[in-house]
Amino acid sequence: MLRLPFRERILESPMSMQDRLDRVIDTAVARKTIVGCVVIVRKNGKEIYSRAAGYADREAERRTREDTIFRFASVTKPFVAAATLAMIDQGKLGLDDRAVDHLPWFHPKGPNGEQAQITIRHLLTHTSGLTYDPTLEERAPESRVTIGILDTDRDAETNFRPLNNIPLAFEPGTAWAYSVGLDILGALIARVHGGTLEEVVNHYVTGPLGLKDSSFHVTDRERLAAAYADGAKGAIRMPNPYYPPRESGWTAGFSPDRIFNEKAFQSGGAGMAGTAQEVMTLLDTLARGGGKVLSPKLAEAGFSNQVGDITCEPGMRFGFFGSVCEDPGMALATMAKGAVQWGGVYGNTWLVDLDAGITMVSLSNTALEGCMGAFPDNLRRAVYGV
């Protein structure tokens, strides 16, 4: 039997999509690869699926609810990117402004030893030459750099100033590497706006959208999910700190308690917590034209290729909010051409398909499975019916 293309299959039968999502979630929870999650799907702004499953705290037998608060990790990035673009909309920044002009203490050198010309565009798109190098956390204390998930008492300047003594991996704008660029950008927009990064995000994004829980602190500790990590016989509760095994594919440290530390710099790349419904509100607002946050032009640009011929993975480019699927076959991607996706290492994933009108958000409390394991791929398969 001929199979319809991805987008024509979406909601071919709404109930069948619901059944597929239920099956993916039930299987993951039963196999203990996911402890708890909240999954939401909207089509053209209308919610067509929403489910909380498993445990927010397994040991306390506290069930996950739709208002459970999760650590965002890199789901923080679209909030900070949207705040940056809102400031650009209002003429307070320019995409091609040099970072050092707004953040004088940040002046790393390129591979040639000369000061690099890093722009706001480079920071937004991970083409700055910065990286997420876990060895930065293993250096001597005076040159150590925490990459936003491990705990610290340092402010952003103290934490990231050592980057000035480490050559960039490549000249800005010539390649792609996932990086601490949004952390630098967070410090930059906080300085330009005046105040903390939380105040900036609230002024430009969470405030206008009426989001009460998406923040750099936990608004209600009783609703915060415990953090779990992959284990051979099912997910294990994370100690604080926690270092995944080398073979996991993610070797940087986690500190679940970092979210409670008021001294830790507010990480623009990983520092927020909040609910799945509020993440959905942000992403769906941006997907449907920007609402009270962005102009339609910049909102659309955020979900478009902003790196030209540079690839972040085979068949994938990068926008301002996440990776853009250019060639599903080459990418081995379970999503349509033009769809955008990303996630957060604590166990989160999201998908926006502008042409299909689909936005999907999944927040879980299980790293790495909820972000980089089979679970996000299976959720996308369920949405598209492949």
N, C-alpha and C positions, 0 to 999 in steps of 0.2 A: 504494500500500500504506500502511495506517495505521502511523504511528510510535508506539511506546510512549513514555509520559512518561519524563523524564530518569532517575528513580531505578529504574524498571522495566527500563530498558535497560542499567543497569550490570551487567556480568558476565552479560548475556544469553548470551554466549559468552565465557568467560574467555580463550580463545586469541585470539579476534578483538580483544579489548582489548589483549592483548600485541602482536599484529601492528600495531595502530594506533599504539601507543606507539613501537614499533621504527621504524615508517615516519616518524613525526614527528622522532625523534632522528636517524635516518640522513639525512634530508633536510637538517636544520639543519647537521649536521656536514659533509656533502658540499658544501653551499653556503657553508660557512665563516662562517655567521652565528653559530654556536656553536662554540667551540674544544673545550671539554670539559665534560662534565656527569655527574652521578649522579642517576638518577631511581628513586624507590621508591614503591610503592603497597601499602597494607595494607587488608584488609577484615575488620572485626570482630577486629582484632588480629593477623590472619594475613597474612604477607607473600605477595603474589600476583604481584609484579613487582619486579625490582631489576636495574638495569643501569648500568654505567659505560661511557662512550663518549668518543671523541675524545682530546684531549691535555690533561694537566695543565700541561705546558710544551711547547708546539709546537716552539720553537726547539731545545730539548734532546732532542726526540723522546721525551719521558717521557709514557707513556700515563696516562690517568685510571684510577684504581682505586676500588673501593668505600670504601676508607679514605682517599681523598684529602681533604685539608683545604682548605676554601674560606673566604674572607672572608665573613662573614655579612651585613654591612651591617644592614638593618632586620630580618633574621631574629634579631638580638639582642633585639628588642623583646619577643617572647613569653617569653623567658627572664627578662628583668627584670620583666615584668608578672607572671609566675608567682611570682617571688620576693616581689614586693610583696603579692600576694594571700595568699601563705603567711604573711607577717607579719601580715596582717589576720586570717587564720584563727586565729593564735595570740594575738590581742589586742594586738599591739604597735603597730598603726596602725589608723585607721579610714578608710573610703572618703571620708567627708566631712570629714576633718581638713583644716584649712587648711595649705597647704604651708609658709607662713612660720613656723608654730608649730614645725615640725621643722627648718626650714632658714632661720634668721633673716636670712641675707644675701640671700635671694631675695624681693624685694618690688616687682615691677613695677607700673606704674600702668595703669589702664584708659583707654579713649578719652576719658573725662571728666576725666582728670588725677588721680583719686583712687586710692589703693592698691587693687589688685584683690584679690578674695577667691577666689584659685585654690585648689582642693581636689585631693586625690589622685585623686579620680574624674575631674576635668577633665584632669589630666595623663595618666592612663591612656587616655582616650578622645579625646584631641586636640581638646578643646573648651575649652581654657584661654585662648585668644586669642593664644597664641604661634604662630609659623609656622616653616617652613623657608625663610627668605629668603636667597638666595645673596648679596644685596648686603651682608649682615652681614659676609661675608668680605672685602669690598672697602673697608671703612671704615678710618679712621686707626688705627694700631696700638693706641692706648689704648682705643678703643671697638670694636675688631674682635671678632667672635664666630665661632669655628670650629664648624661644625655636626656634627662627629663623624666625618667621613671624611677631611678634609684634616688634614695633620700639624700638630702644635703641641707646645710644651714646657710649656704651661699646665696647671694643675690646674683642676678644674671651677669652683671659685669664681672664680678669676681670669678664666677664659674667659667665664663666663655673667653675671658681675656687671654688665657694660654693659647687659644687658637691662632693668635697673631704670630706665634713662634713655630707653628706647624705648617709647612707648605700645603697648599690646596692639592687635591688629587688631580685636578685638571684646570685649565684656564676657563673662567666663567663663560657659559654659553656654548661650550664645545661638546659637552657630554651630559649624562644624567646620572645622579647617584642620590638615593634616599638619604636624607641628612637632617642635621639640626637647624636647617635654614629657617624653619618656622619659629624656632626658639629665638633666633637672632631677630627675626621679624617682629616677634612679640615684644621684645625689649625695645625695638625701634619705634613701633607705633605707640607704646606706652610713653616713651620720651616725647614724641611729637604731640600727643594728646595732652600729656600731663596727668600724672596719677599712675595707678596700677594697671596691669594688663586686664585684670578682672573688670575694672571700671571702664576701660576702653570697649571690651566686648559687650558689656552691659549697655553702654551708651549707644553703640551702633547696631547691635544684633539682638541680644537676648531681651533687652528692654523694649524695643519696638515690637518684638514678636510676643511679648508677654510671657516669656519663659522664666519660670521661678526656680528651677532646680539645676539648670545647666550653669555650672560655676566652677571656680578654682578652689572651692571648699565644699564640704558636704552639708547640704541644707537640712538634712534629717538623717541622723546616724541610724535610727531604727529602720530606715528603708534601704540602707546601703548593703549591697551584696558582698559577701565574703569573696575573696579571690582564690582561685584554684589553678592548678597547673596539670599538664598532661602527666599521666603515670602509666606504668606497664599494665596495671590491673584496674585502670580507671583513674579519673582525676583525683589529685591529692590537694589538700589544703595548703596554700602557700605559707611558708614561714616568712618572717620579715627580718632581714632581706632574703631573697630567693634568687639563685643562679641556675638557669636551665642547663642541662647537660650539653656538652659541645656538639653532639650529633643532632640536636634539636633544630638547628638552623637559626636560632636566635640566642645569642650568648650574653647579651647585656643583662645587668641585674635588675630585679624588680624590688620595690619597697611598697607593699600595699598600704603601709601607714603613712606614706609621703603626703597623701591628700589631707592629713590632719596637721601637718607641720607648717605653721604660719611663717616660719623663717625661710623655707625653701622658695627659690625663685619660681614664679608662676610660669610654667613651661608652656610656651605657645605651640609646641608640637605634641604635648602629651599630658598636660596637667589638669584637665577638667574632669568633672564627673556630672552625671545627670541621667535622665530617663530616655528610654527609646522613643517615647512619644514626642519629646522635645527635639530630639535629633531629627525625627521625621518632619516636624514642623519646619525646622530650618531648611532641610534639603528639599522638601516639596515646595516651600515658598520660593527658593532659588530656582528650582526647576520650572516653576510656572510664572517666571518673569521677574522675580526679585522682591515683590511685595513692598513692604516698608523698609527693606534693607538695602537693595541695590536697584539701579536702573536696569531695564530689560537688556540693554546692550552688554553691560558688564556681567550680569547674571548668565547670559548665554555664553559669553566668552569663558566663564569659569568652567563650563562643561565642554569646551572645545579644545582641540589640540593647540597648545601654546608653545610647543618646542620644535616645530618644523619637522625635519627629518630625523631628529634625535629620538631613539627608542628608549623606553624605560624597561621593557621586556619585549621579547619577540612579538610583533604584531600589535604592540601597545605604545601609545604616545602619552603625553601628560598635559592636563589643563591646569587650572588654578585650584581645583577642588579634589581631583583624583585622576586615575589613569583612564585614558580614552581608548576603547577598542577600535583599532583601525582595520585589522584583518583577523576575524575570529578563527579562521583555519590555522593561520600561522601561530596565533596566540594560544591555540587549543582552549579557547575560551568558551564557557557556557553562558554567553551573552551575545547580543546582536551588535553589529557594526554601529559604532557611534555611542554605544552605552558606556557609562562611566561608573567605576567602582573603586572603593578603597576600604580601609578598615582600621582597627586598632588592636594592638598586640595583646591587650588584656582579654580579648575574646570577641571582637566586634567586626561587623562587615556591613557595607551598604552598597546599593545599586541605584543608579538613575538612568532610565532610558527615555530621553525626551521624545523621540518619535512615537514610542508606544504609550507615553503618558504614565509610565510605571516608576514608582519609587518604592524601594524595599529597604528596610532597616532591621538588622538583627544585633542586639546587644546581649552578650552572655558574660558569665563570670569565669570562663575557662580558657586559659592561655596554654598552648598556642592554637588549640583546635578550633576555637570559635572565630579565629582570624585567618589562620594559615593552613588549617587542616582540611579534611574532606567536607566538614559541615557547611562552610560558606559556598563551596562549589555545588553541593547537593541542594542548598536553598535556591541557588540560581537555576539549577536544572528544574526544580519544582515550579518556579515561576514561569519559565519558558516552556515547560513540558517536553524536555529533551532527555 
